[in-house]
Amino acid sequence: MAFVRPKQHHTGWGKWVVCGIAAVFLIVMLVLPLLLVFIQGLSQGIKLYWDSLVDENAVEAIKLTLKIALITVPLNAIFGIAVAWLLSKFTFRGKSLLMTLIDLPMAVSPVIVGFSIVLVFGIRGWLGPWLTEHDIQIIFALPGMVLATIFVTFPLVARELIPFMQSQGRQEEEVAATLGARGWRIFWRVTLPNIKWGLIYGIFLCNARAIGEFGAVSVVSGHVQGLTNTIPLHIQILYNEYQFSASFAVASLLVLFSLITMIIKGLVEWKAQRTQQLLKESGEL
């Protein structure tokens, strides 16, 4: 029986059409808006642009945003490692339910998250009277903003690590255990080195979301200038006060933070792929 070669369809033009549509979409929806942020921020000159960034309220908003990120990201990294290790290395009842709960912040509106925190920790909330009695302030203060940011960002590290750890299996940990290594030693010497690139990737995603979070933080912050305003909230106040150039100037700073995060994330992805390629080549040898 003669071999029949399948017909080859020349789809070169189709490939270029699809690439062109994708390029136009990215330019219109992503590149142009980001460029306009910088153009509007610089529309009234460098001096106003710089003055908007070094304004006292802007500086306090930047400090508060970075403080929230510095608290949120390490906590979510610890939680992400723990829950990913639990879900990928062990089998137990309720595993599917826990997996579903991890995705809950992705399905719930951040505004609803903020209102839920107010209902629990507000003056008239479940714990409000007890907190007031002990002079503990959660809502309209840093703790409430941290709680809101943690809630909306905690799936990011875990969701990055779970498939990564599941694909690796647990053979290496089992071998280390048979050789006499204990739990923490196995984690530090075997598990953590194997997941380091996925962990770094998840941390950068979590950091980017923490810096740019608006909805949940807006509900619990109180919008107190110089005290409880993060960068996104400060941008909203400037825009509502018709200080358009100043608002775009501060927004450009947020864009720069995001671009730096994405560049570092891309470098991490490239390094991880390069490491996997080298490991495959060494295995073949």
Backbone as JSON, one array per atom type, in Angstrom:
{
  "sequence": "MAFVRPKQHHTGWGKWVVCGIAAVFLIVMLVLPLLLVFIQGLSQGIKLYWDSLVDENAVEAIKLTLKIALITVPLNAIFGIAVAWLLSKFTFRGKSLLMTLIDLPMAVSPVIVGFSIVLVFGIRGWLGPWLTEHDIQIIFALPGMVLATIFVTFPLVARELIPFMQSQGRQEEEVAATLGARGWRIFWRVTLPNIKWGLIYGIFLCNARAIGEFGAVSVVSGHVQGLTNTIPLHIQILYNEYQFSASFAVASLLVLFSLITMIIKGLVEWKAQRTQQLLKESGEL",
  "N": [[0.85, -1.19, 0.0], [0.66, 2.09, -0.96], [2.21, 4.95, 0.47], [0.41, 7.74, 1.39], [0.92, 11.06, 1.18], [-0.13, 13.6, 3.34], [-2.05, 16.45, 2.4], [-0.51, 19.59, 2.2], [-1.19, 22.61, 3.62], [-0.83, 25.9, 2.76], [-0.33, 28.23, 4.99], [0.88, 30.63, 5.51], [0.11, 33.33, 5.15], [-2.12, 33.41, 6.79], [-0.98, 33.08, 9.3], [0.41, 35.49, 9.58], [-1.7, 37.28, 9.58], [-3.07, 36.61, 11.94], [-1.03, 37.17, 13.8], [-0.8, 39.91, 13.3], [-3.33, 40.84, 14.15], [-3.18, 40.21, 16.87], [-1.01, 41.83, 17.61], [-2.0, 44.42, 17.09], [-4.13, 44.47, 18.89], [-2.74, 44.28, 21.36], [-1.26, 46.65, 21.26], [-3.27, 48.62, 21.22], [-4.78, 48.06, 23.54], [-2.93, 47.82, 25.61], [-0.24, 48.96, 25.29], [-0.63, 51.66, 24.32], [-2.4, 52.82, 26.36], [-0.61, 52.77, 28.58], [1.46, 54.4, 27.65], [0.07, 56.79, 27.41], [-0.39, 57.39, 30.08], [2.14, 58.25, 30.98], [2.52, 60.37, 29.19], [0.41, 62.13, 29.86], [1.11, 62.58, 32.51], [3.46, 64.04, 32.23], [2.59, 66.24, 30.92], [2.4, 68.87, 31.83], [4.95, 69.6, 32.34], [8.28, 68.82, 33.6], [8.81, 69.73, 36.17], [6.33, 69.93, 37.59], [5.66, 67.27, 37.45], [7.71, 66.04, 38.98], [7.29, 67.35, 41.42], [4.81, 66.34, 42.08], [5.45, 63.73, 42.7], [7.13, 63.95, 44.91], [5.57, 65.13, 46.74], [4.22, 65.53, 50.04], [1.98, 63.95, 50.84], [1.99, 62.08, 48.76], [4.46, 60.81, 49.14], [4.03, 59.63, 51.65], [1.99, 57.87, 50.91], [3.38, 56.19, 49.18], [5.24, 55.07, 50.97], [3.48, 53.71, 52.7], [2.29, 51.88, 50.95], [4.5, 50.29, 50.2], [5.14, 49.3, 52.71], [2.89, 47.72, 53.33], [3.15, 45.81, 51.3], [5.6, 44.65, 52.05], [4.88, 43.37, 54.36], [2.79, 41.7, 53.57], [3.66, 40.03, 51.4], [5.81, 38.24, 52.36], [4.3, 36.77, 54.31], [2.31, 35.58, 52.7], [3.98, 34.08, 51.1], [4.99, 32.19, 52.9], [2.58, 30.93, 53.64], [1.8, 30.0, 51.09], [3.83, 28.15, 50.43], [3.45, 26.28, 52.48], [0.77, 25.34, 52.1], [0.9, 24.42, 49.46], [2.78, 22.38, 49.69], [1.37, 20.7, 51.41], [-0.89, 19.99, 49.82], [0.25, 18.82, 47.58], [1.94, 16.78, 48.4], [0.64, 15.12, 50.17], [-2.19, 13.01, 50.97], [-5.51, 13.41, 51.93], [-8.67, 13.66, 53.67], [-10.99, 16.08, 52.53], [-9.35, 17.43, 50.83], [-9.98, 18.33, 48.23], [-11.86, 20.27, 48.87], [-10.27, 22.14, 50.24], [-8.6, 22.91, 48.15], [-10.47, 24.22, 46.56], [-11.21, 26.34, 48.24], [-8.89, 27.84, 48.25], [-8.98, 29.1, 45.81], [-10.99, 30.9, 46.2], [-10.63, 33.78, 46.77], [-10.12, 34.67, 44.18], [-12.54, 34.55, 42.95], [-14.25, 36.15, 44.35], [-15.39, 39.49, 44.63], [-13.08, 42.16, 45.27], [-14.12, 44.34, 46.67], [-16.23, 43.22, 48.12], [-14.72, 41.65, 49.79], [-13.49, 43.63, 51.35], [-15.76, 44.73, 52.63], [-16.55, 42.49, 54.09], [-14.46, 42.25, 55.92], [-14.87, 44.58, 57.35], [-17.34, 43.98, 58.51], [-16.56, 42.05, 60.3], [-14.45, 43.13, 61.89], [-15.12, 45.77, 62.31], [-16.51, 48.62, 64.13], [-19.17, 48.04, 64.76], [-19.09, 45.4, 64.17], [-18.61, 41.78, 64.45], [-16.41, 41.34, 66.15], [-15.97, 43.88, 66.93], [-16.85, 45.35, 69.39], [-15.23, 44.07, 71.36], [-12.64, 44.63, 70.41], [-12.67, 47.42, 70.55], [-12.93, 47.77, 73.28], [-10.46, 46.86, 74.18], [-8.81, 48.67, 73.03], [-7.86, 48.29, 70.38], [-7.26, 48.83, 67.06], [-8.42, 47.93, 63.96], [-9.87, 48.32, 61.54], [-9.7, 51.06, 59.24], [-7.01, 51.46, 59.59], [-3.55, 50.36, 59.53], [-3.46, 47.47, 60.11], [-5.99, 46.47, 59.15], [-5.8, 47.07, 56.42], [-3.67, 45.5, 55.69], [-4.74, 42.95, 56.21], [-6.8, 42.89, 54.28], [-5.3, 43.0, 51.91], [-3.75, 40.69, 52.13], [-5.76, 38.74, 51.93], [-6.72, 39.0, 49.27], [-4.5, 38.36, 47.8], [-3.35, 35.95, 48.6], [-3.76, 33.47, 47.13], [-1.92, 33.5, 45.03], [0.86, 32.78, 45.29], [0.55, 30.16, 46.24], [-0.96, 28.94, 44.16], [0.87, 29.03, 42.12], [2.82, 27.31, 43.01], [1.64, 24.8, 43.54], [0.93, 23.15, 41.11], [3.55, 22.99, 40.2], [4.95, 21.6, 42.21], [3.47, 19.26, 42.24], [4.08, 18.16, 39.76], [6.7, 17.45, 40.17], [6.55, 15.36, 41.93], [7.02, 13.11, 44.76], [9.23, 11.57, 45.14], [11.93, 12.22, 45.65], [11.83, 13.34, 48.22], [10.94, 11.09, 49.64], [13.12, 9.36, 49.3], [15.08, 10.81, 50.67], [13.97, 10.65, 53.22], [14.15, 7.91, 53.74], [16.85, 7.71, 54.02], [17.26, 8.76, 56.46], [16.83, 11.47, 56.93], [15.15, 14.18, 58.54], [11.94, 15.95, 58.79], [12.19, 18.91, 58.55], [14.8, 19.11, 57.6], [14.6, 17.74, 55.2], [12.89, 19.49, 53.89], [14.43, 21.91, 53.68], [16.73, 21.06, 52.31], [15.91, 19.53, 50.12], [13.17, 19.95, 49.13], [12.77, 22.85, 49.03], [14.99, 23.85, 47.39], [14.18, 22.7, 44.95], [11.85, 24.03, 44.27], [12.43, 26.68, 44.02], [12.48, 28.49, 41.82], [9.81, 28.59, 40.94], [8.7, 29.57, 43.29], [9.88, 32.12, 43.52], [8.79, 33.3, 41.24], [6.03, 33.26, 41.91], [6.13, 34.97, 44.14], [6.79, 37.44, 42.99], [4.5, 37.9, 41.44], [2.6, 38.09, 43.5], [3.58, 40.35, 44.84], [3.24, 42.34, 42.89], [0.44, 42.42, 42.7], [-0.21, 43.15, 45.31], [0.86, 45.73, 45.53], [-0.71, 47.12, 43.69], [-3.34, 46.83, 44.58], [-6.71, 47.85, 45.01], [-9.63, 47.82, 45.46], [-10.47, 46.25, 47.86], [-8.78, 47.38, 49.8], [-9.56, 50.03, 49.64], [-12.06, 50.04, 50.87], [-11.54, 49.45, 53.58], [-9.74, 51.36, 54.42], [-10.39, 54.08, 55.0], [-9.51, 56.38, 53.79], [-7.73, 58.45, 54.68], [-5.8, 61.21, 54.3], [-2.32, 61.04, 53.99], [-2.13, 59.15, 55.96], [-3.69, 56.68, 55.74], [-3.75, 56.18, 53.04], [-2.96, 54.41, 50.19], [-0.88, 54.1, 47.22], [-2.66, 53.65, 44.9], [-5.08, 54.65, 46.04], [-4.39, 57.29, 46.61], [-3.99, 58.23, 44.03], [-6.63, 58.14, 43.08], [-7.83, 60.12, 44.71], [-6.45, 62.45, 43.89], [-7.28, 62.55, 41.22], [-10.06, 62.87, 41.51], [-10.07, 65.38, 42.59], [-9.53, 66.91, 40.43], [-6.87, 67.2, 39.75], [-5.34, 66.37, 37.4], [-2.87, 66.01, 35.98], [-1.11, 65.58, 38.11], [-2.22, 63.26, 39.2], [-1.81, 61.43, 37.11], [0.95, 61.48, 37.05], [1.69, 60.27, 39.49], [0.47, 57.85, 38.99], [2.09, 56.94, 36.93], [4.33, 56.2, 38.34], [3.38, 53.93, 39.62], [3.0, 52.35, 37.39], [5.67, 52.05, 36.6], [6.64, 50.52, 38.75], [5.2, 48.18, 38.23], [6.17, 47.48, 35.67], [8.88, 47.01, 36.23], [8.58, 44.83, 37.93], [7.47, 42.97, 36.11], [9.59, 42.71, 34.3], [11.59, 41.58, 35.91], [10.23, 39.24, 36.55], [10.12, 38.06, 34.01], [12.85, 37.56, 33.61], [13.26, 35.71, 35.63], [11.64, 33.61, 34.72], [13.02, 32.98, 32.35], [15.47, 32.15, 33.42], [14.62, 29.93, 34.9], [13.66, 28.23, 32.85], [16.04, 27.9, 31.45], [17.57, 26.57, 33.37], [16.09, 24.15, 33.62], [16.46, 23.16, 31.03], [19.23, 22.72, 31.0], [19.37, 20.75, 32.96], [17.97, 18.67, 31.71], [19.64, 18.2, 29.52], [21.97, 17.37, 30.81], [20.98, 15.06, 31.98], [20.48, 13.49, 29.73], [23.03, 13.15, 28.86]],
  "CA": [[0.0, 0.0, 0.0], [1.5, 3.29, -1.08], [2.02, 5.97, 1.51], [-0.19, 8.96, 0.85], [1.34, 12.23, 1.94], [-1.24, 14.52, 3.52], [-1.94, 17.73, 1.71], [0.04, 20.67, 3.0], [-1.89, 23.86, 3.4], [0.05, 27.04, 2.94], [-1.03, 29.15, 5.89], [1.77, 31.73, 5.89], [-0.63, 34.6, 5.26], [-2.99, 33.33, 7.96], [-0.16, 33.3, 10.48], [0.7, 36.91, 9.7], [-2.95, 37.97, 9.93], [-3.3, 36.39, 13.37], [-0.01, 37.95, 14.52], [-1.14, 41.33, 13.18], [-4.47, 41.13, 15.02], [-2.69, 40.18, 18.25], [-0.17, 43.01, 17.83], [-2.88, 45.6, 17.17], [-4.87, 44.39, 20.16], [-1.83, 44.61, 22.46], [-0.9, 48.07, 21.18], [-4.43, 49.45, 21.58], [-5.28, 47.79, 24.89], [-1.89, 47.79, 26.62], [0.88, 49.9, 25.1], [-1.11, 53.05, 24.25], [-2.8, 53.36, 27.68], [0.56, 53.01, 29.42], [2.15, 55.58, 27.13], [-0.74, 57.97, 27.74], [-0.18, 57.71, 31.48], [3.37, 59.06, 31.05], [2.32, 61.62, 28.44], [-0.42, 63.03, 30.67], [1.85, 62.97, 33.7], [4.48, 65.02, 31.85], [1.97, 67.25, 30.05], [2.63, 70.22, 32.37], [6.36, 69.82, 32.6], [9.01, 67.96, 34.52], [8.74, 70.24, 37.55], [5.08, 69.48, 38.21], [5.76, 65.82, 37.55], [8.55, 65.72, 40.12], [6.62, 67.85, 42.63], [3.72, 65.41, 42.41], [6.01, 62.51, 43.28], [7.77, 64.24, 46.2], [4.58, 65.72, 47.64], [4.2, 64.83, 51.33], [0.96, 62.89, 50.83], [2.42, 61.04, 47.84], [5.54, 60.07, 49.79], [3.42, 58.78, 52.68], [1.27, 56.8, 50.22], [4.39, 55.24, 48.69], [5.76, 54.34, 52.13], [2.45, 52.79, 53.21], [2.14, 50.8, 49.97], [5.65, 49.39, 50.32], [5.05, 48.63, 54.02], [1.89, 46.67, 53.2], [3.73, 44.74, 50.47], [6.65, 43.98, 52.81], [4.22, 42.49, 55.34], [1.9, 40.75, 52.9], [4.34, 39.07, 50.53], [6.41, 37.12, 53.12], [3.26, 35.94, 54.91], [1.71, 34.77, 51.65], [4.98, 33.1, 50.65], [4.99, 31.1, 53.89], [1.32, 30.19, 53.48], [1.79, 29.32, 49.8], [4.7, 26.98, 50.51], [2.85, 25.28, 53.36], [-0.43, 24.72, 51.52], [1.32, 23.68, 48.27], [3.43, 21.16, 50.19], [0.32, 19.84, 51.93], [-1.76, 19.49, 48.77], [0.98, 18.07, 46.56], [2.7, 15.67, 48.96], [-0.16, 14.3, 51.09], [-3.57, 12.71, 50.62], [-6.32, 13.48, 53.13], [-10.06, 14.06, 53.45], [-11.17, 17.52, 52.42], [-8.32, 18.03, 49.98], [-10.65, 19.06, 47.15], [-12.47, 21.46, 49.46], [-9.2, 23.1, 50.49], [-8.19, 23.42, 46.84], [-11.49, 25.17, 46.13], [-11.14, 27.53, 49.08], [-7.73, 28.64, 47.85], [-9.38, 29.9, 44.66], [-12.1, 31.78, 46.57], [-10.37, 35.21, 46.56], [-10.15, 34.99, 42.77], [-13.92, 34.6, 42.51], [-14.99, 37.15, 45.13], [-14.99, 40.87, 44.37], [-12.3, 42.76, 46.36], [-14.98, 45.21, 47.47], [-16.92, 42.34, 49.05], [-13.71, 41.28, 50.79], [-13.37, 44.75, 52.26], [-16.97, 44.81, 53.46], [-16.53, 41.37, 55.03], [-13.53, 42.59, 57.01], [-15.55, 45.59, 58.17], [-18.38, 43.3, 59.29], [-15.93, 41.26, 61.36], [-13.57, 43.9, 62.76], [-15.61, 47.14, 62.47], [-17.04, 49.0, 65.44], [-20.41, 47.3, 64.95], [-18.89, 44.05, 63.69], [-18.62, 40.7, 65.43], [-15.35, 41.54, 67.13], [-15.81, 45.31, 67.15], [-16.89, 45.77, 70.8], [-14.06, 43.57, 72.09], [-11.47, 45.39, 69.95], [-12.78, 48.77, 71.11], [-12.68, 47.68, 74.72], [-9.03, 46.66, 74.38], [-8.12, 49.75, 72.31], [-7.2, 47.71, 69.22], [-7.9, 49.34, 65.84], [-8.14, 47.14, 62.76], [-10.43, 49.05, 60.41], [-9.17, 52.41, 59.05], [-5.63, 51.45, 60.08], [-2.67, 49.45, 58.8], [-3.82, 46.04, 60.19], [-7.1, 46.15, 58.26], [-5.33, 47.13, 55.04], [-2.84, 44.31, 55.49], [-5.65, 41.8, 56.12], [-7.48, 42.92, 52.99], [-4.32, 42.68, 50.87], [-3.41, 39.27, 52.26], [-6.87, 37.91, 51.45], [-6.86, 39.02, 47.81], [-3.26, 37.95, 47.14], [-2.75, 34.71, 49.09], [-3.72, 32.32, 46.21], [-0.97, 33.65, 43.94], [2.04, 31.95, 45.52], [0.11, 28.77, 46.34], [-1.37, 28.46, 42.85], [2.06, 28.86, 41.3], [3.64, 26.21, 43.51], [0.93, 23.52, 43.58], [1.23, 22.31, 39.94], [5.0, 22.82, 40.11], [5.34, 20.54, 43.15], [2.81, 18.02, 41.83], [4.82, 17.59, 38.63], [7.96, 16.89, 40.67], [6.32, 14.15, 42.7], [7.59, 13.09, 46.09], [10.24, 10.52, 45.21], [13.16, 12.7, 46.27], [11.59, 13.45, 49.66], [10.88, 9.75, 50.2], [14.49, 8.84, 49.35], [15.75, 11.48, 51.77], [13.44, 10.12, 54.47], [14.7, 6.56, 53.97], [18.25, 7.89, 54.41], [17.31, 9.25, 57.83], [16.6, 12.91, 57.07], [13.88, 14.55, 59.16], [11.07, 16.81, 58.0], [12.74, 20.23, 58.22], [16.0, 18.93, 56.79], [14.13, 17.4, 53.85], [12.34, 20.7, 53.28], [15.48, 22.88, 53.36], [17.75, 20.51, 51.42], [15.35, 18.89, 48.94], [11.96, 20.58, 48.59], [12.94, 24.27, 48.72], [15.79, 24.07, 46.16], [13.46, 22.28, 43.75], [10.73, 24.92, 43.96], [12.85, 28.07, 44.22], [12.1, 29.37, 40.72], [8.37, 28.79, 41.03], [8.44, 30.41, 44.46], [10.24, 33.49, 43.17], [7.78, 33.75, 40.29], [4.81, 33.54, 42.66], [6.35, 36.13, 45.0], [6.7, 38.64, 42.17], [3.09, 38.11, 41.13], [1.95, 38.55, 44.73], [4.02, 41.71, 45.1], [2.6, 43.23, 41.93], [-0.98, 42.57, 43.06], [-0.28, 43.85, 46.59], [1.11, 47.15, 45.3], [-1.78, 47.73, 42.91], [-4.68, 46.53, 45.09], [-7.52, 49.05, 45.23], [-10.99, 47.65, 45.94], [-10.58, 45.84, 49.26], [-8.08, 48.36, 50.63], [-10.35, 51.25, 49.64], [-13.17, 49.91, 51.83], [-11.1, 49.38, 54.98], [-8.7, 52.34, 54.71], [-10.89, 55.35, 55.53], [-9.05, 57.46, 52.91], [-7.16, 59.56, 55.46], [-4.61, 61.7, 53.61], [-1.08, 60.97, 54.72], [-2.15, 58.1, 56.99], [-4.2, 55.38, 55.28], [-3.89, 56.16, 51.58], [-1.91, 53.78, 49.39], [-0.68, 54.79, 45.94], [-3.9, 53.7, 44.12], [-6.07, 55.53, 46.67], [-3.9, 58.65, 46.42], [-4.27, 58.58, 42.63], [-8.06, 58.41, 42.98], [-8.12, 61.41, 45.34], [-5.95, 63.5, 43.01], [-8.14, 62.61, 40.04], [-11.35, 63.43, 41.91], [-9.84, 66.8, 42.85], [-9.21, 67.49, 39.12], [-5.43, 67.35, 39.58], [-5.15, 65.28, 36.45], [-1.45, 65.77, 35.71], [-0.51, 64.99, 39.31], [-2.69, 61.88, 39.34], [-1.12, 60.6, 36.11], [2.36, 61.4, 37.45], [1.78, 59.22, 40.51], [0.11, 56.59, 38.33], [3.25, 56.48, 36.17], [5.19, 55.51, 39.29], [2.81, 52.59, 39.79], [3.31, 51.64, 36.15], [7.08, 51.69, 36.66], [6.73, 49.38, 39.67], [4.67, 47.0, 37.54], [7.08, 47.11, 34.6], [10.07, 46.41, 36.85], [8.18, 43.5, 38.39], [7.32, 42.08, 34.96], [10.92, 42.43, 33.74], [12.24, 40.61, 36.8], [9.5, 37.99, 36.38], [10.57, 37.47, 32.76], [14.19, 37.03, 33.82], [13.13, 34.5, 36.43], [11.13, 32.56, 33.84], [14.1, 32.57, 31.46], [16.44, 31.41, 34.21], [14.04, 28.63, 35.23], [13.67, 27.41, 31.64], [17.43, 27.57, 31.16], [17.99, 25.55, 34.33], [15.46, 22.9, 33.24], [17.1, 22.68, 29.82], [20.54, 22.18, 31.37], [19.16, 19.49, 33.68], [17.6, 17.66, 30.72], [20.83, 17.86, 28.75], [22.86, 16.58, 31.66], [20.36, 13.75, 32.14], [20.67, 12.75, 28.48], [24.42, 12.75, 28.8]],
  "C": [[0.88, 1.24, 0.0], [1.17, 4.29, 0.02], [1.52, 7.25, 0.86], [0.2, 10.13, 1.75], [0.16, 13.18, 2.11], [-0.99, 15.86, 2.83], [-1.43, 18.79, 2.68], [-0.67, 21.97, 2.64], [-0.93, 25.01, 3.69], [-0.7, 28.11, 3.75], [-0.14, 30.3, 6.33], [1.03, 33.04, 6.07], [-1.55, 34.59, 6.47], [-2.23, 33.59, 9.25], [0.1, 34.79, 10.68], [-0.55, 37.72, 10.06], [-3.23, 37.85, 11.42], [-2.3, 37.19, 14.2], [-0.32, 39.44, 14.47], [-2.3, 41.72, 14.09], [-4.02, 41.18, 16.48], [-1.86, 41.42, 18.55], [-1.01, 44.28, 17.96], [-3.64, 45.63, 18.49], [-3.98, 44.8, 21.33], [-1.47, 46.09, 22.45], [-2.06, 48.94, 21.68], [-4.81, 49.29, 23.05], [-4.21, 47.9, 25.97], [-0.86, 48.89, 26.45], [0.4, 51.34, 25.1], [-1.59, 53.58, 25.6], [-1.62, 53.65, 28.59], [1.34, 54.23, 28.96], [1.39, 56.85, 27.48], [-0.61, 58.37, 29.2], [1.05, 58.61, 31.63], [3.2, 60.39, 30.33], [1.5, 62.61, 29.26], [0.31, 63.48, 31.93], [2.88, 64.05, 33.43], [3.91, 66.19, 31.06], [2.2, 68.68, 30.54], [4.06, 70.42, 32.84], [6.95, 68.89, 33.64], [8.84, 68.41, 35.96], [7.48, 69.78, 38.26], [5.09, 67.97, 38.4], [6.55, 65.43, 38.8], [7.9, 66.16, 41.44], [5.48, 66.93, 43.05], [4.24, 64.16, 43.08], [6.59, 62.73, 44.67], [6.82, 64.96, 47.15], [4.47, 64.88, 48.91], [3.19, 63.69, 51.34], [1.35, 61.75, 49.9], [3.52, 60.18, 48.46], [4.99, 59.14, 50.86], [2.66, 57.62, 52.05], [2.24, 55.75, 49.7], [4.93, 54.41, 49.85], [4.76, 53.31, 52.63], [2.27, 51.61, 52.26], [3.27, 49.79, 50.09], [5.61, 48.63, 51.65], [4.04, 47.48, 53.96], [2.44, 45.5, 52.38], [4.79, 43.95, 51.25], [6.07, 43.06, 53.88], [3.48, 41.37, 54.64], [2.66, 39.65, 52.17], [5.03, 37.95, 51.32], [5.39, 36.19, 53.76], [2.61, 35.03, 53.87], [2.69, 33.74, 51.09], [5.01, 31.91, 51.6], [3.73, 30.26, 53.75], [1.32, 29.4, 52.18], [2.64, 28.07, 49.81], [4.03, 25.88, 51.34], [1.67, 24.57, 52.7], [-0.07, 23.94, 50.25], [1.98, 22.36, 48.66], [2.37, 20.17, 50.68], [-0.49, 19.2, 50.82], [-1.04, 18.61, 47.75], [1.68, 16.82, 47.11], [1.87, 14.72, 49.82], [-1.56, 14.09, 50.53], [-4.39, 12.67, 51.9], [-7.75, 13.88, 52.75], [-10.17, 15.58, 53.42], [-10.16, 18.21, 51.53], [-8.94, 18.84, 48.85], [-11.29, 20.34, 47.66], [-11.43, 22.53, 49.72], [-8.71, 23.72, 49.19], [-9.18, 24.46, 46.33], [-11.43, 26.45, 46.93], [-9.97, 28.43, 48.72], [-8.09, 29.56, 46.69], [-10.46, 30.93, 44.99], [-11.79, 33.26, 46.36], [-10.38, 35.63, 45.09], [-11.58, 35.16, 42.25], [-14.74, 35.69, 43.2], [-14.47, 38.54, 44.79], [-14.18, 41.42, 45.54], [-13.12, 43.69, 47.25], [-15.74, 44.39, 48.51], [-15.97, 41.89, 50.14], [-13.56, 42.39, 51.82], [-14.56, 44.87, 53.18], [-17.01, 43.67, 54.48], [-15.6, 41.64, 56.2], [-14.14, 43.64, 57.92], [-16.6, 44.94, 59.05], [-17.79, 42.5, 60.45], [-15.22, 42.16, 62.37], [-14.03, 45.34, 62.97], [-16.19, 47.39, 63.85], [-18.32, 48.23, 65.76], [-20.31, 45.86, 64.44], [-18.88, 43.04, 64.81], [-17.59, 40.91, 66.53], [-15.15, 43.01, 67.5], [-15.84, 45.74, 68.6], [-15.67, 45.3, 71.59], [-12.81, 44.33, 71.7], [-11.48, 46.8, 70.51], [-12.45, 48.77, 72.59], [-11.19, 47.54, 75.02], [-8.17, 47.64, 73.58], [-7.27, 49.19, 71.16], [-7.95, 48.18, 67.97], [-7.45, 48.53, 64.64], [-8.6, 47.91, 61.52], [-9.92, 50.49, 60.43], [-7.77, 52.53, 59.63], [-4.85, 50.41, 59.28], [-3.09, 47.98, 58.92], [-4.95, 45.64, 59.26], [-6.68, 46.14, 56.8], [-4.46, 45.92, 54.72], [-3.72, 43.06, 55.35], [-6.34, 41.74, 54.76], [-6.52, 42.51, 51.86], [-3.92, 41.22, 50.92], [-4.51, 38.4, 51.66], [-6.9, 37.86, 49.92], [-5.62, 38.51, 47.09], [-2.76, 36.55, 47.55], [-2.83, 33.53, 48.12], [-2.56, 32.36, 45.23], [0.26, 32.77, 44.11], [1.64, 30.48, 45.54], [-0.23, 28.19, 44.98], [-0.2, 28.29, 41.9], [2.84, 27.62, 41.71], [2.95, 24.85, 43.41], [1.19, 22.66, 42.34], [2.72, 22.03, 39.78], [5.46, 21.66, 40.99], [4.68, 19.21, 42.78], [3.56, 17.36, 40.68], [6.13, 16.95, 39.07], [7.77, 15.58, 41.42], [6.96, 14.23, 44.08], [8.66, 12.0, 46.25], [11.5, 10.99, 45.94], [13.0, 12.84, 47.78], [11.56, 12.07, 50.32], [12.28, 9.12, 50.3], [15.24, 9.48, 50.51], [15.27, 10.96, 53.12], [14.0, 8.73, 54.77], [16.17, 6.62, 54.37], [18.4, 8.5, 55.8], [17.09, 10.72, 58.01], [15.22, 13.16, 57.68], [13.16, 15.61, 58.32], [11.68, 18.14, 57.58], [13.97, 20.12, 57.34], [15.62, 18.56, 55.35], [13.62, 18.65, 53.14], [13.44, 21.64, 52.81], [16.45, 22.35, 52.31], [17.19, 19.93, 50.12], [14.21, 19.71, 48.34], [12.21, 22.02, 48.15], [13.84, 24.51, 47.51], [15.06, 23.7, 44.88], [12.37, 23.25, 43.34], [11.14, 26.38, 43.94], [12.42, 28.99, 43.08], [10.6, 29.62, 40.68], [7.99, 29.69, 42.18], [8.76, 31.86, 44.15], [9.23, 34.09, 42.21], [6.48, 34.13, 41.0], [4.95, 34.76, 43.55], [6.25, 37.42, 44.2], [5.26, 38.94, 41.77], [2.33, 38.66, 42.33], [2.31, 39.99, 45.03], [3.35, 42.71, 44.16], [1.13, 43.48, 42.28], [-1.11, 43.36, 44.36], [-0.08, 45.35, 46.4], [-0.06, 47.83, 44.6], [-3.17, 47.5, 43.44], [-5.45, 47.81, 45.43], [-8.83, 48.76, 45.97], [-11.11, 47.34, 47.41], [-9.94, 46.86, 50.19], [-8.88, 49.66, 50.72], [-11.47, 51.21, 50.69], [-12.69, 50.04, 53.26], [-10.13, 50.5, 55.36], [-9.21, 53.6, 55.4], [-10.43, 56.55, 54.73], [-8.53, 58.67, 53.7], [-5.85, 59.98, 54.8], [-3.39, 61.63, 54.51], [-1.02, 59.87, 55.76], [-2.56, 56.74, 56.43], [-4.43, 55.35, 53.78], [-2.69, 55.45, 50.96], [-1.78, 54.54, 48.07], [-1.96, 54.79, 45.1], [-4.95, 54.63, 44.72], [-5.67, 56.99, 46.51], [-4.16, 59.12, 44.99], [-5.75, 58.92, 42.45], [-8.41, 59.78, 43.56], [-7.65, 62.55, 44.45], [-6.84, 63.65, 41.78], [-9.5, 63.23, 40.37], [-11.25, 64.92, 42.22], [-9.41, 67.55, 41.59], [-7.73, 67.86, 38.99], [-4.95, 66.24, 38.64], [-3.67, 64.98, 36.2], [-0.77, 65.11, 36.91], [-0.94, 63.54, 39.48], [-2.0, 60.95, 38.34], [0.37, 60.47, 36.44], [2.55, 60.3, 38.49], [1.43, 57.86, 39.91], [1.28, 56.04, 37.52], [4.25, 55.76, 37.09], [4.7, 54.09, 39.53], [3.06, 51.74, 38.56], [4.77, 51.18, 36.14], [7.31, 50.5, 37.59], [6.29, 48.09, 38.96], [5.62, 46.53, 36.44], [8.35, 46.45, 35.15], [9.76, 44.99, 37.33], [8.07, 42.52, 37.22], [8.67, 41.74, 34.33], [11.64, 41.38, 34.59], [11.57, 39.24, 36.66], [9.94, 37.27, 35.09], [11.97, 36.87, 32.88], [14.16, 35.74, 34.64], [12.63, 33.35, 35.58], [12.23, 32.05, 32.91], [15.13, 31.74, 32.2], [15.92, 30.02, 34.55], [14.05, 27.7, 34.02], [15.09, 26.98, 31.28], [17.95, 26.47, 32.09], [17.39, 24.19, 33.98], [16.1, 22.31, 31.99], [18.46, 22.07, 30.13], [20.41, 20.85, 32.1], [18.79, 18.37, 32.72], [18.81, 17.21, 29.92], [21.8, 17.02, 29.55], [22.31, 15.18, 31.9], [20.55, 12.88, 30.92], [22.12, 12.28, 28.34], [24.7, 11.61, 29.77]]
}
